[in-house]
Amino acid sequence: MFTLRHRAVPWLLVSPPLILLTIIVLIPEIVALVLSFTNFALGRSWRFVGFENYGRILTDPAFWSAFRVNVVFVIGAVALEMAAGLFLACLLARRFALQGLWVTLLLAPMAMSPAVTAVIWSYLLSFNIGPINYLMGLAGLERQEWLSSLSLTLWVVIFVEFWAALPYVVLMLYPARTILPQSLYEAASIDGASGWTKFRYITWPLMMPAFTVALIFRIMITIRAFGLVWILTGGGPHRATEIISIYLYKIGFRYWQFGAAAAIAWLVLLLTAAIAAHQVWRMYRRMFVEHRPW
Amino acid sequence: MPISRIQRLLEWAALLFFVAVLAGPIAVTVVSSFKFERDIFTYVPVVAFAPTLANYADLLRDWPKFWSAMANSAVITLGSVVLVLAAALPAAYAYSRFATRRLGLTTLFLLAVRMFPPLIITVPLFPIFTGVGLDDTHLALVLLYGAFQVSMATLMLKTFIDAVPAELEEAAMIDGCSRPQAFFRILLPAIRPGIVASAIFVTIFAWNDYLFALVIAVERSVTTPVVLGEMLGMIGENNVGWGTVFAAATVQMLPVMGFVWTVQRQMLRGAAAEGVKG
């Protein structure tokens, strides 16, 4: 059975992941598409309702509120983490004593479950006993209801998401920075280039590809954020931090309206598809076309 | 002071600032898990305190649910790692050694499917799993975690196998090894760092996931992050205190941190040993 000559063998070997993904991801996707045109709810008879679910969602103010919150959330968190990640990648390239220790500590939040992150920040930001309000007091500022303020909480949630995600950006950008040839920087120094000039004309253009990949990945991952925000605020106060995934979760698993939830799911899918398609095509080309293995 | 010295000082200050922001909150939580409730529940933070294991004793006594969730998480994580490696290793081997254009095209599917937001499939999966009797089982979560990690593992292992010259296996096969023997005896040891790295990614994902566990695991298969979320929501009622929740969070995060740390060290040592052997 294991002879190279048999042309079916490679296909046999690659089939387990393909089958797993088909059963667990692809088929449910298609079922979700069908569900989105029905009024399916658990334990009830159902029928096709055409585009009714989509119509209802697109005219629901709560959906557009979630959409707005989601856009602010993604732009805010991704902008912060990309800027800080690039800064840290360049900073770490300057080499420090105990470099390994610092890198390990900087990456530590990666090992945290969204549940643990929520525990940590619920405590730090707690109104009565939180150390952050204590520091505010020391600085002569007013204590804040960080997690239940209509105006502040979205920004707090964006910061916590930034905290949890920054290590991933560092992990992607730091190696990209370390492989830049040192000779370029030495040559620039001899020519009397300032730190900013070196960054502007060497680091930035050369890191652009890695930066773009990281940026697209982070946007896609942040669009699907759920657990952290859900545990931290539940989408509140009112709908101030209700991102689309929380809106979907409530309709699907609080009100058990699977048809409507599936319609939201497919709207999200279409929103992310454009970004994703581009990224998938690039990765495929990089792995299989640019250095042709055949 | 010359400008370069000042710049160096600023660099150190920036580094330590980010270390404090990223690692500090975790340290505060771990340290606070050894505080008495009265030392946590103060407005002015208590820095010097008498350490205690009282919170861990409370967690042991009052939260059998937490410990059974830990056991569930362990079983599900182990299952996911085994499933991903069993599916990804042969596939990565085929993609690397028998690559053809048509075979390569199927990786488009692997990549594309992974780009879908996971929340979408939770909606139909819930009734599907209920229909086939897989609802609230360990296997359901293992299949989900496996499906969401298998693409990256496959592609990562492929790049590791690409780096091992095929001549190594061919030489072994000329010496009388069969292809499976060459795979297990020659190739697997050579790509061990890649296998370890894939296992780490799957472990972190399966051990820490909240979304799938929240939707699929109702009672029997409930995992630690879900219980942790419940505990956090109960603070203030039923005598659930911050101390107990800190202890639970510490117990949940330690295995992954310890695992990543030891494995990293092993990988470094392995790399060093290879270097000595030349």
HADDOCK unambig.tbl for C-alpha pairs under 7 A between the chains (distance, minus, plus):
assign (segid A and resid 10 and name CA) (segid B and resid 94 and name CA) 5.18 0.50 0.50
assign (segid A and resid 10 and name CA) (segid B and resid 98 and name CA) 6.34 0.50 0.50
assign (segid A and resid 13 and name CA) (segid B and resid 90 and name CA) 5.30 0.50 0.50
assign (segid A and resid 13 and name CA) (segid B and resid 91 and name CA) 5.02 0.50 0.50
assign (segid A and resid 13 and name CA) (segid B and resid 94 and name CA) 6.17 0.50 0.50
assign (segid A and resid 14 and name CA) (segid B and resid 90 and name CA) 6.74 0.50 0.50
assign (segid A and resid 14 and name CA) (segid B and resid 91 and name CA) 4.03 0.50 0.50
assign (segid A and resid 14 and name CA) (segid B and resid 94 and name CA) 6.50 0.50 0.50
assign (segid A and resid 16 and name CA) (segid B and resid 87 and name CA) 5.41 0.50 0.50
assign (segid A and resid 17 and name CA) (segid B and resid 87 and name CA) 5.59 0.50 0.50
assign (segid A and resid 17 and name CA) (segid B and resid 88 and name CA) 6.56 0.50 0.50
assign (segid A and resid 17 and name CA) (segid B and resid 150 and name CA) 6.36 0.50 0.50
assign (segid A and resid 18 and name CA) (segid B and resid 110 and name CA) 6.95 0.50 0.50
assign (segid A and resid 20 and name CA) (segid B and resid 147 and name CA) 5.92 0.50 0.50
assign (segid A and resid 21 and name CA) (segid B and resid 147 and name CA) 5.42 0.50 0.50
assign (segid A and resid 24 and name CA) (segid B and resid 144 and name CA) 6.55 0.50 0.50
assign (segid A and resid 24 and name CA) (segid B and resid 147 and name CA) 6.47 0.50 0.50
assign (segid A and resid 25 and name CA) (segid B and resid 121 and name CA) 6.53 0.50 0.50
assign (segid A and resid 28 and name CA) (segid B and resid 121 and name CA) 5.54 0.50 0.50
assign (segid A and resid 28 and name CA) (segid B and resid 124 and name CA) 5.65 0.50 0.50
assign (segid A and resid 28 and name CA) (segid B and resid 125 and name CA) 6.15 0.50 0.50
assign (segid A and resid 29 and name CA) (segid B and resid 121 and name CA) 5.84 0.50 0.50
assign (segid A and resid 31 and name CA) (segid B and resid 124 and name CA) 6.28 0.50 0.50
assign (segid A and resid 32 and name CA) (segid B and resid 123 and name CA) 6.96 0.50 0.50
assign (segid A and resid 32 and name CA) (segid B and resid 124 and name CA) 5.54 0.50 0.50
assign (segid A and resid 91 and name CA) (segid B and resid 11 and name CA) 6.95 0.50 0.50
assign (segid A and resid 102 and name CA) (segid B and resid 19 and name CA) 6.85 0.50 0.50
assign (segid A and resid 105 and name CA) (segid B and resid 19 and name CA) 6.26 0.50 0.50
assign (segid A and resid 105 and name CA) (segid B and resid 23 and name CA) 5.66 0.50 0.50
assign (segid A and resid 106 and name CA) (segid B and resid 19 and name CA) 5.48 0.50 0.50
assign (segid A and resid 106 and name CA) (segid B and resid 22 and name CA) 5.86 0.50 0.50
assign (segid A and resid 106 and name CA) (segid B and resid 23 and name CA) 6.41 0.50 0.50
assign (segid A and resid 108 and name CA) (segid B and resid 23 and name CA) 6.25 0.50 0.50
assign (segid A and resid 109 and name CA) (segid B and resid 22 and name CA) 6.66 0.50 0.50
assign (segid A and resid 111 and name CA) (segid B and resid 204 and name CA) 6.60 0.50 0.50
assign (segid A and resid 111 and name CA) (segid B and resid 253 and name CA) 6.97 0.50 0.50
assign (segid A and resid 111 and name CA) (segid B and resid 256 and name CA) 6.32 0.50 0.50
assign (segid A and resid 111 and name CA) (segid B and resid 257 and name CA) 6.11 0.50 0.50
assign (segid A and resid 112 and name CA) (segid B and resid 208 and name CA) 6.94 0.50 0.50
assign (segid A and resid 112 and name CA) (segid B and resid 253 and name CA) 6.22 0.50 0.50
assign (segid A and resid 113 and name CA) (segid B and resid 208 and name CA) 4.31 0.50 0.50
assign (segid A and resid 113 and name CA) (segid B and resid 209 and name CA) 6.60 0.50 0.50
assign (segid A and resid 113 and name CA) (segid B and resid 225 and name CA) 6.74 0.50 0.50
assign (segid A and resid 114 and name CA) (segid B and resid 210 and name CA) 6.79 0.50 0.50
assign (segid A and resid 115 and name CA) (segid B and resid 225 and name CA) 5.32 0.50 0.50
assign (segid A and resid 115 and name CA) (segid B and resid 228 and name CA) 6.19 0.50 0.50
assign (segid A and resid 115 and name CA) (segid B and resid 229 and name CA) 5.57 0.50 0.50
assign (segid A and resid 116 and name CA) (segid B and resid 249 and name CA) 5.60 0.50 0.50
assign (segid A and resid 119 and name CA) (segid B and resid 232 and name CA) 6.44 0.50 0.50
assign (segid A and resid 120 and name CA) (segid B and resid 25 and name CA) 6.57 0.50 0.50
assign (segid A and resid 120 and name CA) (segid B and resid 26 and name CA) 6.93 0.50 0.50
assign (segid A and resid 120 and name CA) (segid B and resid 29 and name CA) 6.21 0.50 0.50
assign (segid A and resid 128 and name CA) (segid B and resid 43 and name CA) 6.60 0.50 0.50
assign (segid A and resid 129 and name CA) (segid B and resid 41 and name CA) 6.01 0.50 0.50
assign (segid A and resid 129 and name CA) (segid B and resid 42 and name CA) 5.82 0.50 0.50
assign (segid A and resid 129 and name CA) (segid B and resid 43 and name CA) 4.90 0.50 0.50
assign (segid A and resid 131 and name CA) (segid B and resid 45 and name CA) 6.59 0.50 0.50
assign (segid A and resid 134 and name CA) (segid B and resid 43 and name CA) 6.64 0.50 0.50
assign (segid A and resid 134 and name CA) (segid B and resid 44 and name CA) 6.61 0.50 0.50
assign (segid A and resid 163 and name CA) (segid B and resid 22 and name CA) 6.58 0.50 0.50
assign (segid A and resid 224 and name CA) (segid B and resid 117 and name CA) 5.81 0.50 0.50
assign (segid A and resid 227 and name CA) (segid B and resid 210 and name CA) 5.90 0.50 0.50
assign (segid A and resid 227 and name CA) (segid B and resid 211 and name CA) 5.91 0.50 0.50
assign (segid A and resid 231 and name CA) (segid B and resid 229 and name CA) 6.21 0.50 0.50
assign (segid A and resid 252 and name CA) (segid B and resid 123 and name CA) 6.84 0.50 0.50
assign (segid A and resid 258 and name CA) (segid B and resid 123 and name CA) 6.33 0.50 0.50
assign (segid A and resid 261 and name CA) (segid B and resid 123 and name CA) 6.97 0.50 0.50
assign (segid A and resid 262 and name CA) (segid B and resid 120 and name CA) 6.88 0.50 0.50
assign (segid A and resid 262 and name CA) (segid B and resid 123 and name CA) 6.31 0.50 0.50
assign (segid A and resid 265 and name CA) (segid B and resid 120 and name CA) 4.85 0.50 0.50
assign (segid A and resid 269 and name CA) (segid B and resid 116 and name CA) 6.60 0.50 0.50
assign (segid A and resid 269 and name CA) (segid B and resid 117 and name CA) 6.82 0.50 0.50
assign (segid A and resid 276 and name CA) (segid B and resid 115 and name CA) 6.10 0.50 0.50
assign (segid A and resid 280 and name CA) (segid B and resid 108 and name CA) 6.99 0.50 0.50
assign (segid A and resid 280 and name CA) (segid B and resid 111 and name CA) 6.08 0.50 0.50
assign (segid A and resid 280 and name CA) (segid B and resid 112 and name CA) 6.01 0.50 0.50
assign (segid A and resid 284 and name CA) (segid B and resid 108 and name CA) 6.23 0.50 0.50
assign (segid A and resid 288 and name CA) (segid B and resid 104 and name CA) 6.58 0.50 0.50
assign (segid A and resid 293 and name CA) (segid B and resid 99 and name CA) 6.34 0.50 0.50
assign (segid A and resid 294 and name CA) (segid B and resid 99 and name CA) 5.93 0.50 0.50
assign (segid A and resid 294 and name CA) (segid B and resid 100 and name CA) 5.64 0.50 0.50
